[in-house]
Every structure is written in C-alpha cells, then in structure tokens.
C-alpha cells in the first residue's frame, strides 16, 4: 500500500472513485476468462444471446439457477460445454 500511495503517476482510487465505477458482471468476466465472443459463449453454453447481453449490460440479473450454471462454466468450461453439446442424430 505504501508503494501505491507513493506513486504520483498511478495513485490508488479513492472511495469516491470506486463508488462511481461500474462493476463487470459475472457473466462477462466468465466469458472474458474463456476468451470467447458473446456469440461463441452463447452458442457453446446454450444461453440465448439476448439474455447474455442483458446480463452483461446489467439490464437484468441471472436467477439463482443461471448463477449456478455460470459458476459451473467458470469452474469446468470444457466439461460443461461437452455436457450441453447437442447430440447428433445417428
């Protein structure tokens, strides 16, 4: 903290500045972590694109089930993608 306070070019944010900042949604940070576009994330995890955009832009919040799904995606993205992948008709 002392180093941060002594740096005149990049001081820590004040409480007021932090309060004005906008938090990144969990959906968006999860998608960014996976380095996927909205379209790729939507398609891979079967989440409607409009719903994902609404979550990311804070127009709506995921319900408890959707939050659990997002946590599962974040914890095991490849496994979840495989589990929800539509089975091809053979």
C-alpha positions as CSV (number, residue, x, y, z in Angstrom):
1,X,0.0,0.0,0.0
2,X,2.9,2.3,0.8
3,X,4.3,1.8,-2.7
4,X,0.9,2.6,-4.3
5,X,0.5,5.7,-2.2
6,X,3.9,6.9,-3.1
7,X,3.4,6.6,-6.9
8,X,2.3,10.0,-8.2
9,X,1.6,8.7,-11.7
10,X,-0.8,6.0,-10.6
11,X,-2.3,6.6,-7.1
12,X,-4.9,4.2,-5.7
13,X,-8.5,5.0,-6.4
14,X,-10.4,6.9,-3.7
15,X,-13.5,5.6,-2.1
16,X,-15.5,8.1,-4.2
17,X,-13.9,7.0,-7.4
18,X,-14.5,3.3,-6.6
19,X,-18.2,4.1,-5.8
20,X,-18.6,5.7,-9.3
21,X,-17.0,2.7,-11.1
22,X,-19.2,0.1,-12.7
23,X,-18.7,-3.5,-11.8
24,X,-18.2,-6.0,-14.5
25,X,-20.9,-8.7,-14.5
26,X,-20.0,-12.2,-13.5
27,X,-21.3,-13.4,-16.9
28,X,-19.0,-11.0,-18.7
29,X,-15.9,-11.8,-16.6
30,X,-16.6,-15.5,-17.1
31,X,-16.8,-15.0,-20.9
32,X,-13.6,-12.9,-20.9
33,X,-11.8,-15.5,-18.9
34,X,-12.6,-18.0,-21.6
35,X,-11.7,-15.6,-24.3
36,X,-15.0,-16.1,-26.2
37,X,-17.1,-13.6,-28.0
38,X,-20.7,-13.2,-26.9
39,X,-21.8,-15.3,-29.9
40,X,-19.3,-18.1,-29.2
41,X,-20.2,-18.2,-25.5
42,X,-23.9,-18.2,-26.2
43,X,-23.7,-21.0,-28.7
44,X,-21.2,-23.1,-26.7
45,X,-23.3,-23.0,-23.5
46,X,-26.8,-22.7,-25.0
47,X,-27.6,-19.4,-23.4
48,X,-29.7,-17.1,-25.6
49,X,-27.6,-14.3,-27.0
50,X,-30.1,-11.6,-25.9
51,X,-30.1,-13.0,-22.3
52,X,-26.3,-13.0,-22.2
53,X,-26.2,-9.4,-23.4
54,X,-28.8,-8.3,-20.9
55,X,-26.7,-9.9,-18.0
56,X,-23.5,-8.3,-19.3
57,X,-25.1,-4.8,-19.7
58,X,-26.8,-5.0,-16.3
59,X,-30.3,-4.8,-17.8
60,X,-31.2,-8.0,-15.9
61,X,-29.6,-10.3,-13.4
62,X,-29.3,-14.1,-13.8
63,X,-31.5,-16.0,-11.4
64,X,-30.1,-18.5,-8.9
65,X,-30.1,-21.4,-11.3
66,X,-28.3,-19.3,-14.0
67,X,-25.8,-18.1,-11.5
68,X,-25.0,-21.7,-10.5
69,X,-24.7,-22.5,-14.2
70,X,-22.3,-19.7,-14.8
71,X,-20.2,-20.8,-11.8
72,X,-20.1,-24.3,-13.2
73,X,-19.0,-23.0,-16.6
74,X,-16.3,-20.9,-14.9
75,X,-15.0,-24.0,-12.9
76,X,-15.1,-26.6,-15.7
77,X,-15.7,-24.9,-19.0
78,X,-14.8,-27.8,-21.3
79,X,-16.7,-30.3,-19.3
80,X,-19.9,-28.2,-19.2
81,X,-19.6,-27.5,-23.0
82,X,-19.3,-31.2,-23.6
83,X,-22.3,-32.0,-21.4
84,X,-24.6,-29.5,-23.1
85,X,-23.5,-30.2,-26.6
86,X,-26.4,-31.3,-28.7
87,X,-26.1,-35.0,-29.6
88,X,-26.0,-35.6,-33.3
89,X,-28.9,-37.7,-34.7
90,X,-27.5,-41.0,-35.8
